[in-house]
């Protein structure tokens, strides 16, 4: 039951959250035509920068661990921002090729992950990215790799392990 005191705490928390959001930049808020330097000034340094075969540049911005998004931001040959694309979805997961890629390639595509899990007895580790599925809610995208050669062995999706009953209760 909400009391006047708890209602006041909720109101204060909501106000602080709105103030925090007002100062935050998001990839969707970048103006077309902005330069890479202008984008970096607003969003910080990207997780990766890749020059594509046609000369365009793709920056990767991960909002992990608490955010459930990873964005690709594209710049034309003149260095001007043209579009952004949210990439934590099945279409982009299929770009990960087990046996052919290293985990550094995955980092270049998806940026930093929410958490790295280590499976010492298997001598493997996994990157876990948190994302929102339209049909299933909070999910996790896992990319497992060998510790010795860093080669990706498999990828899969599951429910988000950070989503637990006690987190939903309070």
Secondary structure, DSSP 8 states (H G I E B T S, - for coil): ---HHHHHHHHHHHHHHHHHHHT---GGG--TT-BHHHHHHHH-S-SEEEE-TTS-EEEEEE-TTTS--EEEEEE-TTSBEEEEEE--SHHHHTT--TTT-BHHHHHHHH-S-SEEEEETTTTEEEEEEEEEETTTEEEEEEEEEETTT-BEEEEEEEE-TT--HHHHH-
